[in-house]
Amino acid sequence: MSYLFLKKRFSLVGSVSVLITNIIVLIAISFLGPLSPTAIAETTKVEDIRIGVRGDLTRLVIDLNKKVSPNIFGLENPYRIVIDLPDVDFFIPPNRKTISGGLIESLRYGFFTPGNGRLVIDLRSPIKIKNNFVIPPQKTKKWRLVFDLIPTTRVDFIETMGPSQRHKKIEYPQTKKFSNKIKNILPVVAIDAGHGGVDPGAIGVSGVTEKNLVLSYVKELDRQLRATNRIKTVLIRNDDTFVSLRNRIAKARDMNADLFLSIHANAHKDAKVRGFSAYTLSEKASDVEAQQLANKENKSDVIGGLNLGPYSNEVQNILIDFAQAKTNELSIIFARDILLKEASKSILLLKRPWRSAGFTVLKAPDVPSILIELGYITNKEEKNLLNNPAYKKKLCDVMKRAILKYLDLHSSKIKTP
């Protein structure tokens, strides 16, 4: 079958060809009588398709409600993989219809013959399937077909994926456990405890220091995230040491973080001010208070005794270009649309809880980043609340749930069940 025919065939999914097929099926059903609940329940559903990338490896994951053994083969000119799934229907979220990443240029799906699904994967270069396995249902109640793709030569592609492999069926063992290799491409969340060492940060009622308070929250959040087995965490600091703003950014980027959270506690001359808030990066501050906070946080390196000569210009000259604009868009989505909405259900928020300014620590151009202010330690009631272990667990649980929601929507990396 030619590539052109495939392309035309799949471009009709959801339109004329499927409409005709559906009409024929409906006519047939009208003669056969109503389907039994058992017959309906037996439909195998493709529920999602995801791509994860780590280095040279591209992972393709197909979620199904039942186990299925696919047929797979490759085509060249251009390079493609074809995966045939017998007796399936597609129930993939609309936002998954454009899927690309790593070695995969694009992906489309539909019915090759009535009831038999086909995925056609356009490749950026020839590939080899390094691993393929199945993950049985666990908490998600889904079967997962997993294909690990790595680059190879044209000759190797033809030998392993070419026409001679066209009718090769991949059978998976029933009891394959979740591979440790998956853990290497878990989403990475970098958690930054603000200030530290010679920089105490804000000092609140009864002498409580921001640096110590936020470190305790970072450790609790780290504990809760690790317990999910769905996320790899990186602590920018895990003790009372000073870390420069530049090194905080660098560490998050070196670990290929998918999300960066800088955790702080605020102070205010008005002791009545209190509430949880979140800040994102902007060239122009959203208000005077946000600018004042950014100015204070950006002085951390001066307090730490660093020479800012060659560094300040470097950071200030990180342009919010197209890539960073997209990164900042994701930062705003997490802060405003997910975290603060989740927090509002059980946590007191600051008036106008989402704000923005030129925070140096948020200027990684390729890592969505937000600064979280847990509350005001200059407010006696809130300081006592923040020091309460039960409240700490509660607030960290809010942040954990928000992080999981964000990664479910915006990370292509593979998560454990």
C-alpha positions as CSV (number, residue, x, y, z in Angstrom):
1,M,0.0,0.0,0.0
2,S,1.5,3.3,-1.0
3,Y,2.1,6.1,1.5
4,L,-0.2,8.4,-0.4
5,F,-3.1,6.0,0.0
6,L,-2.4,5.7,3.7
7,K,-2.3,9.4,4.1
8,K,-5.6,9.9,2.3
9,R,-7.2,7.0,4.2
10,F,-6.4,8.4,7.6
11,S,-7.2,12.0,6.7
12,L,-10.8,10.7,6.4
13,V,-11.0,9.4,10.0
14,G,-14.0,11.1,11.7
15,S,-15.4,12.3,8.3
16,V,-16.9,10.7,5.2
17,S,-15.4,7.2,5.3
18,V,-16.2,6.7,9.0
19,L,-19.6,8.2,8.5
20,I,-20.4,5.6,5.8
21,T,-19.0,2.8,7.9
22,N,-21.1,3.9,10.9
23,I,-24.2,4.0,8.7
24,I,-23.6,0.5,7.5
25,V,-23.0,-0.7,11.0
26,L,-26.2,1.0,12.3
27,I,-28.2,-0.6,9.5
28,A,-26.7,-4.0,10.3
29,I,-27.5,-3.5,14.0
30,S,-31.1,-2.6,13.2
31,F,-31.5,-6.1,11.6
32,L,-29.6,-7.9,14.3
33,G,-31.5,-6.4,17.2
34,P,-30.0,-4.7,20.3
35,L,-26.5,-5.6,21.4
36,S,-26.2,-7.3,24.8
37,P,-24.3,-5.5,27.5
38,T,-21.7,-8.2,27.4
39,A,-21.1,-7.6,23.7
40,I,-20.6,-3.9,24.3
41,A,-18.3,-4.5,27.2
42,E,-16.0,-6.6,25.1
43,T,-14.9,-3.7,22.8
44,T,-11.2,-3.1,23.1
45,K,-10.6,0.6,23.4
46,V,-7.4,2.6,22.6
47,E,-7.7,5.2,25.3
48,D,-4.5,7.3,25.0
49,I,-1.2,7.5,23.2
50,R,1.8,9.2,24.7
51,I,5.4,9.9,23.8
52,G,8.3,10.2,26.2
53,V,11.8,11.3,25.3
54,R,15.1,10.8,27.1
55,G,18.3,11.3,25.2
56,D,18.3,9.1,22.1
57,L,15.4,7.0,23.3
58,T,11.9,7.7,22.3
59,R,9.1,5.8,24.2
60,L,5.7,5.2,22.7
61,V,3.0,4.1,25.1
62,I,-0.5,3.0,24.0
63,D,-3.2,2.7,26.7
64,L,-5.9,0.2,26.3
65,N,-8.7,-1.2,28.4
66,K,-7.9,-4.8,27.4
67,K,-4.8,-6.6,26.3
68,V,-4.2,-6.9,22.5
69,S,-1.3,-8.3,20.4
70,P,-0.4,-5.9,17.6
71,N,1.1,-6.5,14.2
72,I,4.0,-4.1,13.5
73,F,6.1,-3.4,10.4
74,G,8.1,-0.6,8.9
75,L,8.0,1.3,5.6
76,E,10.6,3.6,4.0
77,N,10.5,6.6,1.6
78,P,9.5,8.1,4.0
79,Y,10.3,6.2,7.1
80,R,7.2,5.0,9.0
81,I,6.1,2.4,11.5
82,V,2.7,0.8,11.1
83,I,1.0,-0.8,14.1
84,D,-2.1,-2.8,13.4
85,L,-4.4,-3.4,16.4
86,P,-7.1,-6.1,15.9
87,D,-10.7,-5.5,17.0
88,V,-10.2,-2.1,18.6
89,D,-11.9,1.3,18.7
90,F,-10.3,4.6,19.4
91,F,-11.3,6.8,22.4
92,I,-8.3,9.1,22.5
93,P,-8.7,12.6,24.0
94,P,-8.9,15.2,21.3
95,N,-5.8,17.0,22.4
96,R,-3.8,13.8,21.6
97,K,-4.5,13.9,17.9
98,T,-1.3,15.8,17.2
99,I,1.5,13.7,18.7
100,S,5.2,14.2,18.1
101,G,8.5,14.1,19.9
102,G,12.0,12.6,19.7
103,L,12.2,10.3,16.7
104,I,8.5,10.6,16.0
105,E,7.6,13.3,13.5
106,S,3.8,12.8,13.7
107,L,1.2,10.1,14.3
108,R,-2.2,9.4,13.0
109,Y,-4.7,6.6,13.6
110,G,-8.0,5.2,12.3
111,F,-9.7,2.1,10.9
112,F,-7.7,0.2,8.3
113,T,-10.6,-2.3,7.9
114,P,-13.9,-2.2,9.9
115,G,-13.0,-2.9,13.5
116,N,-9.3,-3.1,13.0
117,G,-7.3,-0.1,14.0
118,R,-4.1,1.2,12.5
119,L,-1.5,3.6,13.8
120,V,0.9,5.1,11.2
121,I,3.9,6.8,12.8
122,D,6.0,9.1,10.6
123,L,9.7,9.0,11.7
124,R,12.4,11.6,11.6
125,S,15.0,8.9,10.8
126,P,15.3,5.1,10.7
127,I,14.7,3.4,14.0
128,K,15.1,0.2,15.8
129,I,12.7,-1.2,18.5
130,K,15.1,-1.6,21.4
131,N,12.4,-2.9,23.8
132,N,8.7,-3.7,23.7
133,F,6.7,-5.0,26.6
134,V,3.3,-4.7,28.3
135,I,2.4,-3.2,31.7
136,P,-0.6,-5.0,33.2
137,P,-3.4,-3.0,34.8
138,Q,-2.5,-1.7,38.3
139,K,-4.0,1.5,39.8
140,T,-4.9,2.9,36.4
141,K,-6.8,-0.2,35.3
142,K,-5.3,0.1,31.9
143,W,-3.0,-2.1,29.8
144,R,0.0,-0.3,28.4
145,L,1.8,-1.3,25.3
146,V,5.3,0.1,25.4
147,F,7.8,0.5,22.5
148,D,11.3,1.9,23.0
149,L,12.7,3.4,19.8
150,I,16.4,4.2,19.2
151,P,18.1,5.5,16.0
152,T,19.6,3.1,13.6
153,T,20.8,2.8,10.0
154,R,18.6,2.3,6.9
155,V,20.0,-1.2,6.4
156,D,19.1,-2.2,9.9
157,F,15.7,-0.6,9.7
158,I,14.9,-2.6,6.5
159,E,16.2,-5.9,8.1
160,T,14.3,-5.5,11.3
161,M,11.2,-3.5,10.3
162,G,10.9,-4.1,6.6
163,P,8.4,-6.1,4.5
164,S,9.7,-9.5,5.8
165,Q,8.4,-8.4,9.2
166,R,5.0,-7.3,7.9
167,H,2.9,-10.1,9.4
168,K,5.0,-10.5,12.5
169,K,2.8,-10.4,15.6
170,I,4.2,-9.2,18.9
171,E,3.1,-11.4,21.8
172,Y,3.6,-10.1,25.3
173,P,4.1,-12.1,28.5
174,Q,1.1,-11.9,30.9
175,T,3.1,-11.1,34.0
176,K,5.7,-8.5,32.8
177,K,6.3,-6.2,35.7
178,F,6.8,-2.4,35.4
179,S,10.4,-2.1,34.1
180,N,12.9,-0.2,36.1
181,K,14.0,1.5,32.9
182,I,10.7,3.5,32.9
183,K,11.9,5.2,36.1
184,N,14.7,6.8,34.1
185,I,12.2,8.8,32.2
186,L,9.9,9.9,35.0
187,P,8.9,13.5,35.0
188,V,11.4,15.5,37.0
189,V,10.3,18.2,39.5
190,A,13.0,20.5,41.0
191,I,12.1,21.9,44.4
192,D,14.0,24.9,45.6
193,A,14.0,25.9,49.2
194,G,14.5,29.7,49.1
195,H,17.5,31.3,50.7
196,G,19.8,29.3,53.0
197,G,23.1,29.5,54.8
198,V,24.2,33.1,55.3
199,D,21.0,34.3,53.7
200,P,18.2,33.8,56.3
201,G,15.4,35.2,54.1
202,A,12.5,36.8,55.9
203,I,12.5,36.9,59.7
204,G,9.1,36.6,61.3
205,V,7.3,36.6,64.6
206,S,9.4,35.1,67.4
207,G,12.5,35.1,65.2
208,V,11.4,32.3,62.9
209,T,13.5,32.3,59.7
210,E,12.2,31.8,56.2
211,K,15.2,29.6,55.2
212,N,14.4,27.0,57.9
213,L,10.7,27.0,57.5
214,V,10.7,26.5,53.8
215,L,13.3,23.8,53.9
216,S,11.0,21.8,56.2
217,Y,8.2,22.2,53.7
218,V,10.4,21.2,50.8
219,K,11.4,18.0,52.6
220,E,7.7,17.1,53.3
221,L,6.7,17.8,49.7
222,D,9.6,15.7,48.5
223,R,8.5,12.9,50.7
224,Q,4.9,13.0,49.4
225,L,5.9,13.2,45.8
226,R,8.3,10.3,46.1
227,A,5.6,8.2,47.7
228,T,3.5,8.4,44.5
229,N,6.3,6.6,42.5
230,R,5.3,8.8,39.6
231,I,7.8,11.6,39.9
232,K,11.6,12.0,40.3
233,T,12.4,14.9,42.6
234,V,15.5,17.1,42.8
235,L,16.1,19.2,45.8
236,I,18.1,22.3,45.0
237,R,19.3,22.4,48.6
238,N,18.5,19.8,51.3
239,D,20.3,21.5,54.2
240,D,21.2,24.9,55.5
241,T,23.6,25.9,52.7
242,F,23.7,28.9,50.4
243,V,23.0,28.3,46.7
244,S,23.4,31.1,44.2
245,L,20.4,32.0,42.0
246,R,22.4,31.0,39.0
247,N,23.2,27.6,40.4
248,R,19.6,27.0,41.3
249,I,18.6,27.5,37.7
250,A,21.5,25.5,36.4
251,K,20.8,22.5,38.7
252,A,17.2,22.4,37.5
253,R,18.2,22.5,33.9
254,D,21.0,20.0,34.3
255,M,18.4,17.5,35.7
256,N,16.1,18.2,32.7
257,A,13.4,19.3,35.1
258,D,9.8,19.4,33.8
259,L,8.8,21.8,36.6
260,F,10.7,24.1,39.0
261,L,9.1,25.3,42.3
262,S,10.9,27.8,44.4
263,I,9.3,27.7,47.9
264,H,9.4,30.8,50.1
265,A,7.6,32.4,53.0
266,N,6.7,36.1,52.9
267,A,7.0,39.1,55.2
268,H,5.0,42.4,55.3
269,K,5.2,45.5,57.4
270,D,1.4,45.2,57.9
271,A,1.2,42.3,60.4
272,K,-2.4,41.6,59.3
273,V,-1.5,40.5,55.8
274,R,-1.6,36.8,55.3
275,G,-2.4,34.1,52.6
276,F,-0.9,31.7,50.1
277,S,0.2,33.0,46.7
278,A,2.1,32.1,43.6
279,Y,4.3,34.2,41.3
280,T,5.4,33.8,37.7
281,L,8.0,35.6,35.5
282,S,7.2,38.7,33.6
283,E,9.3,41.6,32.3
284,K,6.9,44.1,33.9
285,A,5.7,43.5,37.4
286,S,2.0,43.0,37.9
287,D,2.0,45.4,40.8
288,V,4.3,47.4,43.2
289,E,4.3,44.7,45.8
290,A,5.3,42.0,43.3
291,Q,8.2,44.2,42.1
292,Q,9.3,44.8,45.7
293,L,9.2,41.1,46.4
294,A,11.2,40.4,43.2
295,N,13.8,43.0,44.2
296,K,14.1,41.4,47.7
297,E,14.5,37.8,46.3
298,N,16.9,38.9,43.6
299,K,19.3,40.3,46.3
300,S,19.9,36.8,47.6
301,D,23.3,36.6,45.9
302,V,24.4,39.9,47.3
303,I,23.5,38.8,50.8
304,G,25.5,35.6,50.1
305,G,28.6,37.6,49.2
306,L,28.8,36.9,45.5
307,N,30.3,39.2,42.9
308,L,27.5,39.8,40.5
309,G,29.7,41.5,37.9
310,P,29.8,38.9,35.1
311,Y,26.6,37.2,36.2
312,S,24.0,39.9,36.5
313,N,24.1,40.9,32.9
314,E,24.0,37.2,31.8
315,V,20.8,36.6,33.7
316,Q,19.2,39.9,32.8
317,N,19.9,39.3,29.1
318,I,18.0,36.0,29.0
319,L,15.3,37.1,26.6
320,I,11.8,35.9,26.8
321,D,11.8,34.7,23.2
322,F,9.4,32.2,21.6
323,A,10.7,29.3,23.6
324,Q,10.6,31.1,26.9
325,A,7.2,32.5,26.1
326,K,5.9,29.0,25.8
327,T,7.6,28.0,29.0
328,N,6.1,31.0,30.8
329,E,2.7,30.1,29.4
330,L,3.0,26.7,31.1
331,S,4.2,28.4,34.3
332,I,1.1,30.5,34.3
333,I,-1.2,27.5,33.6
334,F,0.3,25.7,36.6
335,A,0.3,28.6,39.0
336,R,-3.0,30.3,38.1
337,D,-5.2,27.5,36.7
338,I,-4.1,24.5,38.6
339,L,-2.2,25.2,41.9
340,L,-4.2,28.2,43.1
341,K,-7.5,26.6,42.1
342,E,-6.5,23.5,44.1
343,A,-5.3,25.6,47.0
344,S,-8.5,27.7,47.1
345,K,-10.5,24.6,48.1
346,S,-8.9,24.4,51.6
347,I,-6.2,27.1,52.0
348,L,-6.5,30.8,52.7
349,L,-5.2,32.7,49.7
350,L,-3.7,36.2,49.5
351,K,-5.9,38.8,47.8
352,R,-4.9,38.5,44.1
353,P,-2.9,35.4,44.8
354,W,-1.4,35.1,41.3
355,R,1.2,37.9,40.6
356,S,4.2,38.3,38.4
357,A,7.6,40.1,38.3
358,G,11.2,39.7,37.1
359,F,12.3,37.0,39.5
360,T,15.8,35.9,38.6
361,V,15.3,32.4,39.9
362,L,12.4,31.8,37.5
363,K,14.4,32.7,34.3
364,A,15.3,29.2,33.1
365,P,14.2,29.5,29.4
366,D,13.1,25.9,29.1
367,V,11.7,24.9,32.5
368,P,8.3,26.0,33.6
369,S,9.0,27.8,36.9
370,I,7.0,29.4,39.7
371,L,7.7,31.0,43.0
372,I,5.4,29.9,45.9
373,E,4.9,32.0,49.0
374,L,3.5,29.7,51.6
375,G,2.2,32.6,53.7
376,Y,3.3,35.5,55.9
377,I,5.5,34.7,58.9
378,T,5.1,38.3,60.1
379,N,1.4,37.4,60.8
380,K,1.4,35.6,64.2
381,E,-1.6,33.4,63.4
382,E,-0.2,32.3,60.0
383,K,3.3,31.8,61.4
384,N,1.8,29.4,64.0
385,L,-0.2,27.7,61.3
386,L,2.8,27.2,59.0
387,N,4.7,25.7,62.0
388,N,1.9,23.2,62.6
389,P,2.9,19.7,61.3
390,A,-0.6,18.8,60.3
391,Y,-1.0,22.0,58.3
392,K,2.3,21.4,56.7
393,K,1.2,17.9,55.5
394,K,-2.1,19.5,54.3
395,L,-0.5,22.3,52.3
396,C,2.1,19.9,50.8
397,D,-0.7,17.6,49.8
398,V,-2.3,20.5,47.9
399,M,0.9,21.2,46.1
400,K,1.4,17.5,45.3
401,R,-2.0,17.1,43.8
402,A,-1.5,20.2,41.7
403,I,1.8,18.9,40.4
404,L,0.3,15.6,39.5
405,K,-2.6,17.3,37.7
406,Y,-0.2,19.5,35.8
407,L,2.1,16.7,34.7
408,D,-0.9,14.6,33.6
409,L,-1.8,17.3,31.3
410,H,1.5,18.8,30.2
411,S,4.3,16.2,30.4
412,S,4.9,13.7,27.7
413,K,7.2,11.7,29.9
414,I,6.0,8.3,31.1
415,K,4.6,8.0,34.6
416,T,4.3,4.9,36.8
417,P,0.8,3.5,37.4
